[in-house]
């Protein structure tokens, strides 16, 4: 009986290998659709961008959806809804709502707000006709207008429909699992029958060959299974291992033989000539992957650092801000070390700060250096944080999260008044809070066409006056550094 189980395992693993091969081909096509969606959105063609991004979303499960795909999807959906709000295209609006039911994790606060607005417009169109210039109904009119009176009921019905759809999806998944188990059971029974027929014929040679092949496949299966179990366990022990890594890196950072990849213009270890103050915790957890251990990993990080330096020069040339990327990156490095971040993580933060404004490379240089801007031009410049995400294809996957945080969130304010998401307090990533302070401080002490240069103390006071914008802990550390 054990020999027969080996044979069945061989059949199942062959099917898994074939599925993995097809999946690799599919992901190449998904990346093409993702690039096409980004291009169409940049060109203002929201309909095609909406179609392409839905194709990408249908290729991922919710828990496996990459962050850059989720951000781009939310941006395209919101842009398309803005267009629908102006055009009053009911059919297009219905398509968007259907897709939001299918992909509910794309919804955001601003998407929910604009959907409520369009729903209100539709209610007004039904009540008074499609003339968008007719004034909205007053509160006293609601008692005589059944459509407006039942707007809340309509929204509740939509929520109920969404829940019913989710329940139906769960039922379909259960049915799919049952069908899969039934198929596997039938395959097992067929394999068992075939094995019995072979055994009845007394073909020892064939059985020996099958057993040998089954043993090889079983060994491969065991190796894969062990790796899977180890990865699952690593999630539970990640914090402990990470703290051990941080301690090891801290010790290495104080030794002269520390072998982390160097960056041009990287400041010396802050406090090298004296005791570091280490504001707050003695070792700040950053959530970054462990430092490179192999020669290949060290080369990968060194290549990434070189690429960041090259892009930083391009950004400063495009914006007309001489040495801005380098100066901001140095300040971020010093702030991070003063706050207890180890040498390796601070070095990686330096690389992120070199390219935090990479989205400006997609904007006309004349617009970046213009004195007076229209509201539309200001919006285009503010949108550089989202355009920057599409420019991070050179970043290895394991470092993508920290680069995305720095590029996308460095204009978020502590009181929630920033952009693009209006995050508050600790919800703003640590690297983004460091860049926000370093960038603003460097702007105040650097020469600009529209104002005089501030001295360091005055610049710090200016930052403190803008209550609610900057992390006060980072400002306190900045005061020690300057």
Secondary structure, DSSP 8 states (H G I E B T S, - for coil): -HHHHHHHHHHHHHHHHHHHHHHHHHHHHHHHHHHHHHHHHHTT-HHHHHHHHHHHHTTS-GGG--HHHHHHHHHHHHHHHHHHHHHT-HHHHHHHHHHHHHTGGG--HHHHHHHHHHHHHHHHHHHH-S-TTS----TGGGGT-HHHHTHHHHHHHHHHHHHHHHHHHHHHHHHHHHHHHHHHHHHHHHHHHHHHHHHHHT-HHHHHHHHHHHHHHHHHHHHHHHHHHHHHHHHHTHHHHHHHHHHHHHHHHTSTT------TT----TTTTS-----SSSS----------SHHHHHHHHHHHHHHHHHHHHHHHHHT-TTHHHHHHHHHHHHHHHTT--HHHHHHHHHHHHTTTGGGGGS-HHHHT-SS--HHHHHHHHTHHHHGGGG-TTS-HHHHHHHHHHHHHTT--TBS-SSSS--BGGGS-HHHHHHHHHHHHHHHHS-BTTB----HHHHHHHHHHSTTTS-HHHHHHHHHH-
